[in-house]
Amino acid sequence: MDEKRSARQLRPIAEVVGTADLNDRLVAAVLAEDAEEVWSCVRAGAEPDAPGPDGLPLLCTAVAGHDSESARWLVDYGADPDRVLPDGTTPLLRAVDSGSPAMVGTLTGKDPAIRIAPAEQERLLGLARNWCTVGAVETLRRRTGARGPAVRRTVTEQFVDLDEVSLGGLTVREGHSGVLTGLERALGILTPAAELVARAVAYPAELHANWSAASFTLGGRRSPQAWSELAALRHHPDPVHRRFLADVLGSRETSLVFGERPDVTPDADFLVAWALDEPDGEVLCRILEVLAEKDHPDVRSVGLRYVAHPHPGVRYEVVSCLLPWEAPLGAATTAALVALSRDPVFTVRAGVAWKLNSHGRELAPAFREVLLALLQDADVVVRNRAAASLAGSEDCAPAVMDALLALLDEEDRDLRLEAAYGLAVRDHPRTEEAYERVGPGPYVEHDHRPDALWRYRTRNRSEEG
């Protein structure tokens, strides 16, 4: 349902409950960082720019609490991120100060290069640059005069990590490098690739907010000059720089998903050539991960080259390279997958078990045997992955049916649930009993397995009728 229409339909609630009461609920929700309740209040008619306990707009309260989800609903329903506050700041400027890339991205909104005056754009960029130059801890010392040690903790926002730093009663997130990169991107500023690389490698983790911002920004660039600067990183002596290049190539795929230049795809030939001579195992892991997503005729041959690589992460990624979508498997590939299913490292065996999922098709006999063997693995993660692949297939071979029924006696509840699901989708007469033996929840949100019982009952009632 259209959100604007929903909001109009719910306006009478504000008339019944009273706008003041709704605003009080909204204030309480923002203070509690309850984004779902914030959404409920604003769509029912609460004022998104209502004042918080300090008299400032509630958007400032959300910014101070690093609550980007609540801020998003406030902005979506009309809160003004550019509103000039009594101290001359704006909510967006305060978001930049907070060091949260997620918050700044939320408040930057649409068309910031048009919406925000040039002088204010420079003020935002200057503030972010200053944090990056001076550093979070030193900036907090200058602001508070505190001399003790800073307190750090790692937090996650929008699937990436960063440090939260507290000193002298103030708390910021150490994501100002990502904030600056995101602002430049939103404002149409083409930051030199070398500068973005330098920002990223200072935080050498693919899930760090500052690394991720630089990677995603460079992943969206398609000019020959940008590619030339990036391709040169392949031979950089520091493996962190090379790993960053591999991550940028992965980000190029992400940028396609978000609609940027869908007519251009990354150069898979480059990845294939690079994979064959990359000496560092960690870098090679990322190269193979990206390469496995490519429709390239040499992906499988690259995978076969590294079946016995000493780095277990490489062997894990090899499994995906050996199983490109819909491609027929030869004897060498089958033998390699069987060998990997016996790998001494459980994560590799789990990868085989998971990636042999036939997505609703019948299993090849060799892979049926692999999965049946992995059901007996010493590691419960491997066994769960094998059970999921067996259950999700359309294979009704007697050995598969016997294995699913045997799983109902397992102590691990998830194994019993996989078995019940596999029996349900095959319309097995013991499905009802299987779900009884699974026992009550809890279930993971959006878990497809519990619903299979309802669908089983529906199908069988229809057939009986």
N, C-alpha and C positions, 0 to 999 in steps of 0.2 A: 504494500500500500504506500502511496506517495506520502512522504513525511509532512510536507506542507499541508496537504489535505487533512492528514491525521491531526495536525495541530489545530486546524480550523474546526474540525469536528469535536475536538476536546475542549474548545474554548468555554462552552457552558459550564465545565467543571470549575473553572476559575470564578464564574459568577455564583455558583452554588457554595463552594468552599470559601471563596473570598480571596482576592489577590494577596492581601496581607498574610493570610495563613499559608498560602502557597509559597510566598516569598520566605516565610519563616522556615518552612520545610526545606526549601532550596538552600538556605543558609546552612541549616543543620547538615544537609547532605554533602555540601562542599566541604564543610569542616570535617566531616567523617570520611571524606574521600570516597564517597559512595556514588560512583559514576552512573550506575543504573538508576538510582533514585534522582540524581540530577537530571538525567534524561526524562524521567517520568514527570518531574516538576515543570521543566521548561516546555515540554510538549503539551502540558495541561494549562499553560498560560502564565507561569511564574515569570518574573522579569529577569532576563539573563544578566542585565547590568545592575541588579539590585545591590545595595551596599552590604558589605560584610561587617563583622564586629568592629573593625577599625575605621569604618566609614568609607573605605575604598571599595571599588567595584569587586564583586565576587571573583571575577577573573583574576584579580591580583592575589586573592586567597588561594586559588588553585595553583597559580604560578609559584607562590611561596611554598606550597606543599608538594611541588613537582608532580602534580596530579594532571597529567596531560589528557587523560580520558575525560575527566570532568570539564577541563578547559575546552576540549573539542565540542562537547555538547553546548556549552555556553556560547561559544563562537558561532556554531552552526545555527543557533536560534537568536543571534543578533547581538551578542556582547561585542563591544568595539575594542579590538586590540591596539588601536592607534589613539585611543582617548588620552588626552593630556591630563595628567594628574596634578594635584596641588604642588608637588615637589618638582614638577617639570618633566618627570619621566612618563612613560607609557607602559601598559601591560607588556607589550612586545619588547621594549627595552629591558624591563625587569626579567623577562624570560631569557634574553641574551645573557644578562648578569647571572642568572641561575645556573648556567652551564649545561642545560638539558637540551640536546638536539631535538628530542621528541617534542618538547614544549615549544621550542622556537619554530619547528616545522608546523605545528598546529596553529600557532598565532600568525605565522607569516601569511598564510591564506593565499588567495588567488590574486594574480597580477600585482605583486608587491612593487615591481619597478614602476608601475603606473600609479598605484594607489598611494605610495609613500613618497613624500617630497625628497628631492636629492639630498638636502642638508640632513634630513632625518636618516636617510639611508646610510650616509657617511658616519653619522653618530652611532648607529647600530654596528656597522662594520668596525669602527674605531674601538668601540668597547670590547668587541670580541677579540680583536687583534691584541689589545692591551693585556687581556687575560692570558692569551697564548704566549705573549712575550715575557711577562712578569712571572706567570705561573700561579696556580690557585693558592698554594700555601702562602707565598710571599704577599700576594694581593690581600689575602685575609689578614695577615700580620699588619700590613699598612693600614687597613681599614679599622682594625680593632685594637691595635697596640699590644695584642697578646704575644707572649714569647714562649709559651709552652709548646709541647708537641701537638701536631694536628692529629685528629682521629679520622681514620679512613675505614670505609666499608664498601664492598662491591655491591652495586645494585644493577638491576636489569630493567631496561625500558625498550619497548618495541623490539624484543628479541635480541638486543645487543647489550653488552655490559659496559660499565664505567665505574669509576670510583666516586664516592660521595665523601667530601672533605669537610670536617667541622673544626672550627677554631674560634675562640673568643666569642662564642654565642651565635656565630653565623655558620650556615651550611650551604655549600654549593656543590654542584656536580662537575667533575673534571672532564667535561665534554666540550670545552670552548673551541677546540680545534675542529670538531665536527660541526659545532654551531657556525663557525666562520665559513667552513666549506659549504654548508647548506645555504647560508645566506647569500654567498657569492653565486651559487648555482641559481637560486631563486631570483636574484636580481640581474641575471644575465651576464655576470662577470666571468670571463674566461681565465681562470687562474692557471698559471703555467704548470704543466704536468710535473716538472721537477719539484715545485713547491708542494703540490699535493702528495707526491711520493714521500717527501721529507716529513710531512705531517703524519702520514700513515705509519711509517716504520718506527716512529717514536713510540708507538703503541702496538707492538707486534703480536696481535691476536686477531684472528679473522672476525670474531664476534665482539670486538671492542668498537664502541660507537665512533671514535675518531678514525680508526682504520676503515670501518664500514662506509663512512661518509665519503672519504676520499676514493675508495674503490668504486662505489656506486657512481660518483661524479665522473670519474675517468671512463667507467664502463659505458657511459652515454655518449662519449665522443667518437666520431667516426672519420675525422679528417686525416689525410695522409700524414701531415706533420705530427698530429697526436699519436698516430700509430707508430711512426718512426721513433718517437721519444720513448714510447712504452716498450716496443720490441727490443730496444737496446738493453733493457733490464734483464733479458734472458741470459746475458753473459756477465751480469754484475757479480763481483766476487762474494758479496754478502747474500747468503741464502734467503734472508728475510726479504730483500728486495725482489728476488726471483719469485718467492712465494706470493708477494703482493701482486706481481704481474699475473700469476695464475689466477689469483682471486679477482683481478680486474676482468679477465676473460670470462670468469664465471658471472661477474656482475653484468657483463654485456648481455647475457641471456636474460637476467632479471630485468634489465632496462627494456628489452623487447616485450616482456610481459606487460610492462607499464606503458607500452605504446610509443616508445621512442624509436624512430627510424626502423620500422619493421621490415623495410626493404633490404636492410643490410644485416649480414650475419658475420660472426667472428670467423677468422681464417683457421679452419680445422687443420689444414695442411701444416700450419705453423705449430700447432699443438702436437701433431703426430711427430714432426721432426724433433721438436724439443723433448718429447717424452723419451725418445730413443737415446738421448745423450745427457739427460739431467742426472748429476751424481748424488744429489741430496735426497734422502728418502722422504722427508717431510714435504719438500717441494714436489717431488714426484707424486705423492699422494694427491695433492690438490690438482695437479695437471691431469691425472687419470680421472679424477672425479668430474672435472669439466669435460674432458674428452669423451667420457662415456655417454654424455648427452648429445653428442654430435652424430649426424648421419654421414659417416665417412667410411669408406670401404676398408681402411686399415685399422680401425679401432680394435677389432678382435685380434689381429696379428700383434698389435702392441701389447694387448693383454696377455697373450700367450708367451711373450718374451719374458714377462715378469712373474710367472706363476710361482717360481721358487725364490723370489726376492727376499732378502733377509729382513726387511722392514714389514711387520705384520699389517700396518696400515696400507701399504702398497698392495699386498696380497688381497686385502679386503676390497680395495677399489678395482682390482683385476676382475673380480666376479662380475661387476657391472659392465666392464668392457667386453667380457665374453658373452654377455646376454643382451645384445642390442635387440630392439623391438622387432618381432616377427621374423628375424633372420633364422634360416635353418641351421642346425648345429651339425658339425662334422665330427668325425671320430676324435680328432685331436682336442677339440673344444670340450667334448663330453668327458674325455679322460682327464682333462685339466680340472674341470669342475668336480669330478669325483675325488681327485687328489686333494683339492681345496676343502672338500667336505670332511677330510680327515686331518686337517691342519692342527698342529699342537696348540694354537692360540684360539680360545673359544670365540672371540669376536669374529674371526674369519669364518669359522664354522657357522656361526649365527648369521653372517652375511649370506652364505650359500643357502641356508635354510630359508631365509627371508626372500631372497631374490629369485628363488626357484618357484615362487608363487605364479601359478599359471593363469591367474585372473579369469577364472571361470571356464578354463579349458581342461581337457583330459591331460594327465601327465604322461610324458614319455616314459617308457618302462625303466630306463636307466635312472631317471630322476625320481621316479616313484620309489625305487630301491634306496636311493640316497636319503630321501626324506624319512622313509621308514626306519632306516638305520639311525638317523639323527634324533628320532623320537626316543632312542635309548641312550642319548648322550648324558654324560655326567653333569653337564651344566643345564640348569633349568631354563635359562634364557634361550639356549639353542633349542631345547625341546619345545618351548613355547612357539618359537619362530617356525619350526618344522610343523607343528600342529596347525598353525594358522595357514601355512601354505597348503597342507593336505586338505584342511577343511574348506578352504576357499576354492579349491579346484572342483571340476565336475567328475573327477575320477571315482568310479564306483566299483573298482576292482575288489574282489573279496578280501585281499590283504589290507586294503585301505579301510574297508568297513570294519574289519576285525580290530584294526589299530584304533579307530575312533571309539569303538565300544570299550576297548581296554582302557582308554584314557579316563573313562568315567570313574574308575577306581583310584585315580591319582589323588594325592593329598593337596596338590596345588590347584586352587580353585580356577585359575585362568586356563589350565589345561582341560579341566572338566568343561568349562564354558566353550572352549574351542571345539571340543568333541560334540557338545550339544548342538552348537551352531552347524557343524558339518553334517550331523544327522538330520537336522531340520531342513536344510536346503536340499537334501536328498530324499525328503519325505519318508524317512525311516520310521517304522511303526513304534520304535522305542523313544521317539523324540520327547514326548511328554515326561516319561520317566527320567530321561537325560537331564532335562531342565530342573526337575525336582531334586536331582542329585547334585546339581550345581549349587543350589541353596540361594538364600537371599543376597541382595547387593552388598556393598555399593558397586555401581557401574560407572565407568568413565563416560563423561558427556559425549553424546553423538556416537556411542558404541552401537554398531550395527548388529551385534550378536544377540542381545536380548530380544530385539524386535523380530528376529527370525521365527521365534515361537508363535507370535501373533500371525505372521504371514503363513506359517505352516497350518495353523488352525483354520485360517480363512480359506486357503486352498482346499483343504480336506472337507470343510463344510460345503464348499461349492460343488465338489465332486459328489458328495453324499446327496446333495439336493438335486 
